[in-house]
Amino acid sequence: MHKVIMMVILLCAMLTAGCQQQQQETPRELNICSSMEGKATKLLVQDFAGRSGIKINIVQLPAGSFNERLEFIKKNNIDCWLGGTVEEYYLASQQHLLQPYQAAEAYKVPAAMRSKEGYWTSLYLEYIAFLSNKDKLHQLGLYAPNTWNELLRPQLHGEIVIPDFVYGGASYGMLTSIWQLRGKKEALRYAAALNKQQITYADHLTEAVDLVYSGQKTVAVMPLRYALKLEERYSHLFATVVEDANRNLLTGAAIINGSKNQQSAQQFLDYLMSDESQQVLLSNGYRYLWHVKDYPHNNLREELLGNVQVPNDDLSWTAIEKNEIIRQWLSAGTEEGK
């Protein structure tokens, strides 16, 4: 009888050890939804996976309206959302989609560039630029623009392309920056004049680039990093920083509320705020995508940008009133806008 009891105890111990070993060998996972550029996402994720041993599953956030994008995140078992804009994160937090978390080095981020409750934090910032076709500028007898008012030149009638405001980014940043820095009355007066220029609104940034590259248009509005990259690659393209009403174009990260892999998601946000993640992008050519924790003391940024004017964004306005802001801008100078 004693031998039987010992055998049972030994068998139970072996089963318990086997279960524990199986649990230890089960890799931790992290499901990331990214609206950041695919290459940058892959570089960051691969480096983090190598350091942490966490299995990463990535899905790219499809284009669409804000509500369509949120529904995609809700339906796809997402732990972490990488690459969203501050307006998107602000609205997502209002809908209780985000889980608060203060990343390890979040305290280094300026207060205006993160959620004080920890719902999201910014990671990288860039600015608004013009990309111009030098051959077309020469034909028109113009220098490359570096202010919004220069887009009102008669020679640029029908020569300007802007990505649709609905998709946010540099184009929507153009609108809100002018509005906040000049005030509503002057902003809509400018909008009315710009609307007379017969602007082409592109469905995507790549369409805007193609139109300027091919010479079908002369000037496009886009993020500075893309404009500088294209200038380096093609001799007939020229990038200029918008001086009179620019914007901090912020790219961030957030944890989804109810995430099944909270620990992994928190570890990923800590990594994104680290020097290691910053170096991954810098060493792969992303030198014009500045990490927000270096904002106060980045000499390259200051040298390149000079004294550009940037507003302190009111997210309760730029995010919540986005559709109405765009409507008023596009209707300025028309019967509807009167």
SELUM-581581 format. One line per field, with one value per residue (C-alpha): residue in one letter; chain; x, y, z. Coordinates in nm, 2 decimals, m for minus. Last residue first. Layout:
N
r (A ...);
c (A ...);
x (X ...);
y (Y ...);
z (Z ...);
END
This chain:
338
r (K G E E T G A S L W Q R I I E N K E I A T W S L D D N P V Q V N G L L E E R L N N H P Y D K V H W L Y R Y G N S L L V Q Q S E D S M L Y D L F Q Q A S Q Q N K S G N I I A A G T L L N R N A D E V V T A F L H S Y R E E L K L A Y R L P M V A V T K Q G S Y V L D V A E T L H D A Y T I Q Q K N L A A A Y R L A E K K G R L Q W I S T L M G Y S A G G Y V F D P I V I E G H L Q P R L L E N W T N P A Y L G L Q H L K D K N S L F A I Y E L Y L S T W Y G E K S R M A A P V K Y A E A A Q Y P Q L L H Q Q S A L Y Y E E V T G G L W C D I N N K K I F E L R E N F S G A P L Q V I N I K I G S R G A F D Q V L L K T A K G E M S S C I N L E R P T E Q Q Q Q Q C G A T L M A C L L I V M M I V K H M);
c (A A A A A A A A A A A A A A A A A A A A A A A A A A A A A A A A A A A A A A A A A A A A A A A A A A A A A A A A A A A A A A A A A A A A A A A A A A A A A A A A A A A A A A A A A A A A A A A A A A A A A A A A A A A A A A A A A A A A A A A A A A A A A A A A A A A A A A A A A A A A A A A A A A A A A A A A A A A A A A A A A A A A A A A A A A A A A A A A A A A A A A A A A A A A A A A A A A A A A A A A A A A A A A A A A A A A A A A A A A A A A A A A A A A A A A A A A A A A A A A A A A A A A A A A A A A A A A A A A A A A A A A A A A A A A A A A A A A A A A A A A A A A A A A A A A A A A A A A A A A A A A A A A A A A A A A A A A A A A A A A A A A A A A A A A A A A A A A A A A);
x (m2.16 m1.99 m2.27 m2.26 m1.89 m1.59 m1.52 m1.70 m1.39 m1.27 m1.62 m1.66 m1.31 m1.36 m1.71 m1.56 m1.27 m1.47 m1.39 m1.03 m0.91 m1.13 m1.09 m0.73 m0.64 m0.31 m0.03 0.05 0.37 0.55 0.88 1.19 1.47 1.35 1.66 1.90 1.65 1.58 1.95 2.03 1.77 1.76 1.40 1.24 1.47 1.18 0.97 1.18 1.26 1.17 1.42 1.70 1.50 1.78 1.81 2.05 1.82 1.52 1.70 1.86 1.53 1.42 1.74 1.71 1.39 1.04 0.93 1.08 0.86 0.56 0.65 0.69 0.34 0.20 0.37 0.23 m0.12 m0.15 m0.52 m0.59 m0.92 m0.85 m0.60 m0.26 m0.14 0.13 0.23 0.31 0.29 0.29 0.40 0.26 0.35 0.20 0.45 0.76 0.65 0.98 1.09 1.17 1.28 1.23 1.41 1.72 1.53 1.65 1.76 1.46 1.23 1.37 1.34 0.97 0.90 1.05 0.88 0.52 0.32 0.17 0.23 0.36 0.40 0.14 0.13 0.51 0.55 0.71 0.44 0.15 0.32 0.39 0.02 m0.09 0.15 0.00 m0.34 m0.69 m0.55 m0.73 m0.65 m0.68 m0.85 m0.68 m1.01 m1.02 m0.70 m0.86 m1.16 m0.93 m0.73 m1.05 m1.14 m0.82 m0.85 m1.19 m1.11 m0.79 m0.44 m0.25 m0.53 m0.68 m0.35 m0.24 m0.58 m0.57 m0.21 m0.24 m0.53 m0.29 0.01 m0.15 m0.53 m0.70 m1.01 m0.80 m0.75 m0.39 m0.31 m0.21 m0.13 m0.09 m0.45 m0.37 0.00 0.09 m0.17 0.03 m0.20 0.03 0.28 0.04 0.11 0.48 0.79 0.72 0.99 1.09 0.88 0.91 0.64 0.87 1.13 0.88 0.78 1.13 1.19 0.89 0.80 0.75 0.61 0.66 0.47 0.66 0.79 0.73 0.80 0.69 0.37 0.20 m0.14 m0.40 m0.16 m0.39 m0.17 m0.20 0.11 0.27 0.16 0.32 0.67 0.80 1.07 0.82 0.71 1.04 0.90 0.57 0.27 m0.02 m0.39 m0.60 m0.76 m1.10 m1.29 m1.48 m1.31 m0.98 m1.04 m1.12 m0.79 m0.60 m0.72 m0.65 m0.30 m0.23 m0.19 0.14 0.12 m0.20 m0.13 m0.32 m0.55 m0.80 m0.93 m1.29 m1.22 m0.93 m1.13 m1.42 m1.18 m1.06 m1.42 m1.50 m1.20 m1.29 m1.10 m0.75 m0.66 m0.46 m0.17 m0.17 0.12 0.16 0.46 0.60 0.78 1.15 1.22 1.53 1.47 1.10 1.18 1.42 1.18 0.90 1.09 1.22 0.89 0.70 0.95 0.92 0.54 0.49 0.29 m0.08 0.00 m0.21 0.00 m0.09 0.16 0.24 0.42 0.58 0.45 0.77 0.70 0.35 0.46 0.73 0.47 0.24 0.52 0.63 0.27 0.24 0.57 0.47 0.13 0.31 0.55 0.26 0.07 0.38 0.44 0.08 0.11 0.44 0.28 0.00);
y (8.28 7.94 7.77 8.06 8.00 8.19 7.93 7.60 7.39 7.55 7.54 7.17 7.08 7.24 7.08 6.73 6.78 6.93 6.65 6.61 6.97 7.12 6.90 6.85 7.22 7.22 7.45 7.63 7.60 7.90 7.81 7.97 7.77 7.43 7.27 7.40 7.34 6.99 6.91 7.06 6.84 6.97 7.03 6.77 6.48 6.30 6.35 6.13 6.30 6.16 6.35 6.10 5.80 5.65 5.30 5.39 5.65 5.41 5.15 5.41 5.54 5.19 5.15 5.49 5.38 5.52 5.25 4.98 5.10 5.09 4.73 4.62 4.76 4.56 4.25 4.29 4.37 4.07 4.00 4.37 4.49 4.85 4.88 5.01 5.33 5.45 5.78 5.97 6.35 6.61 6.92 7.19 7.47 7.81 8.07 7.88 7.58 7.39 7.35 7.04 7.04 6.79 6.79 6.61 6.31 6.09 6.35 6.57 6.27 6.20 6.56 6.57 6.24 6.37 6.71 6.56 6.67 6.96 6.94 7.20 7.21 6.97 6.74 6.76 6.38 6.41 6.66 6.44 6.12 6.28 6.38 6.03 5.88 6.09 5.94 6.04 6.36 6.69 6.91 7.28 7.51 7.83 7.98 7.76 7.93 8.27 8.13 7.94 8.26 8.44 8.13 8.16 8.53 8.50 8.19 8.31 8.34 8.09 7.85 7.85 7.84 7.55 7.36 7.37 7.28 7.00 6.86 6.85 6.73 6.43 6.39 6.15 6.37 6.67 6.50 6.50 6.85 6.92 7.27 7.37 7.47 7.84 7.84 8.13 8.35 8.33 8.22 7.93 8.20 8.29 7.95 8.02 7.84 7.85 7.74 8.03 8.12 8.20 7.96 7.75 7.76 7.64 7.36 7.24 7.27 7.04 7.14 6.95 7.17 7.08 7.02 6.89 6.58 6.41 6.08 5.89 6.05 5.90 5.75 5.69 5.80 6.04 6.33 6.23 6.31 6.58 6.90 6.76 6.75 6.39 6.31 6.19 5.92 5.73 5.42 5.43 5.56 5.33 5.40 5.15 5.28 5.21 5.42 5.61 5.94 5.75 5.67 6.03 6.15 5.87 5.96 6.33 6.25 6.06 5.68 5.50 5.20 5.05 4.78 4.47 4.41 4.13 4.21 4.33 4.64 4.75 4.73 4.91 5.19 5.22 5.24 5.51 5.72 5.69 5.46 5.33 4.99 4.95 4.72 4.39 4.27 3.95 3.96 3.66 3.79 3.69 4.03 4.16 3.99 4.07 4.44 4.46 4.29 4.51 4.84 4.75 4.61 4.92 5.15 4.95 4.95 5.32 5.37 5.28 4.97 4.72 4.51 4.17 4.07 3.72 3.54 3.21 2.89 2.72 2.82 2.69 2.36 2.33 2.40 2.13 1.88 1.95 1.90 1.57 1.45 1.54 1.37 1.05 1.06 1.10 0.81 0.59 0.67 0.58 0.25 0.17 0.23 0.00);
z (m4.61 m4.63 m4.83 m5.09 m5.13 m5.00 m4.72 m4.80 m4.78 m4.45 m4.29 m4.38 m4.26 m3.92 m3.89 m3.96 m3.72 m3.43 m3.18 m3.27 m3.34 m3.07 m2.76 m2.90 m2.85 m3.02 m2.89 m3.21 m3.41 m3.57 m3.74 m3.59 m3.75 m3.87 m4.00 m3.73 m3.45 m3.56 m3.60 m3.26 m3.07 m2.71 m2.61 m2.84 m2.74 m2.55 m2.86 m3.08 m3.41 m3.75 m3.97 m3.91 m4.02 m4.23 m4.08 m3.80 m3.67 m3.67 m3.46 m3.24 m3.12 m3.02 m2.81 m2.65 m2.49 m2.52 m2.77 m2.53 m2.24 m2.48 m2.57 m2.21 m2.14 m2.43 m2.31 m1.96 m2.08 m2.31 m2.31 m2.38 m2.22 m2.31 m2.60 m2.51 m2.69 m2.92 m3.08 m3.40 m3.37 m3.64 m3.45 m3.66 m3.90 m3.94 m4.08 m4.17 m4.39 m4.44 m4.80 m5.01 m5.37 m5.65 m5.98 m5.84 m5.72 m5.43 m5.18 m5.25 m5.21 m4.86 m4.77 m4.87 m4.69 m4.37 m4.40 m4.40 m4.70 m4.90 m5.27 m5.52 m5.90 m6.04 m6.35 m6.34 m6.30 m5.95 m5.84 m5.94 m5.81 m5.47 m5.43 m5.53 m5.28 m5.01 m5.06 m5.19 m5.34 m5.32 m5.62 m5.54 m5.78 m5.66 m5.56 m5.25 m5.14 m5.13 m4.93 m4.70 m4.63 m4.53 m4.33 m4.14 m4.09 m3.92 m3.72 m3.56 m3.72 m3.51 m3.43 m3.78 m3.97 m3.75 m3.78 m4.16 m4.22 m3.96 m4.17 m4.47 m4.27 m4.11 m4.11 m4.35 m4.38 m4.50 m4.84 m4.95 m5.10 m5.46 m5.60 m5.96 m6.06 m5.99 m5.89 m6.13 m5.95 m5.62 m5.34 m5.24 m5.13 m4.84 m4.69 m4.64 m4.77 m5.14 m5.40 m5.62 m5.92 m6.29 m6.39 m6.61 m6.34 m6.08 m6.31 m6.35 m5.97 m5.88 m5.53 m5.21 m4.94 m4.57 m4.25 m3.95 m3.77 m3.44 m3.28 m2.98 m2.84 m2.54 m2.50 m2.23 m1.96 m1.77 m1.87 m2.23 m2.42 m2.64 m2.45 m2.13 m2.29 m2.30 m2.05 m1.79 m2.04 m1.97 m1.81 m1.99 m1.80 m1.88 m1.92 m2.12 m2.44 m2.60 m2.35 m2.62 m2.51 m2.51 m2.88 m2.95 m2.80 m2.96 m3.30 m3.25 m3.12 m3.44 m3.45 m3.51 m3.29 m3.14 m2.88 m2.76 m3.06 m3.07 m3.42 m3.38 m3.17 m3.38 m3.70 m3.54 m3.44 m3.80 m3.94 m3.68 m3.78 m4.15 m4.37 m4.45 m4.31 m3.98 m4.06 m3.87 m3.68 m3.46 m3.23 m3.03 m2.73 m2.69 m2.54 m2.71 m3.05 m3.04 m2.97 m3.26 m3.50 m3.39 m3.43 m3.78 m3.90 m3.79 m3.96 m4.28 m4.27 m4.21 m3.89 m3.88 m3.68 m3.50 m3.27 m3.12 m2.85 m2.74 m2.46 m2.56 m2.40 m2.27 m1.91 m1.92 m2.07 m1.80 m1.53 m1.68 m1.70 m1.34 m1.23 m1.42 m1.27 m0.92 m0.97 m1.08 m0.79 m0.54 m0.70 m0.70 m0.33 m0.25 m0.43 m0.25 0.09 0.00);
END
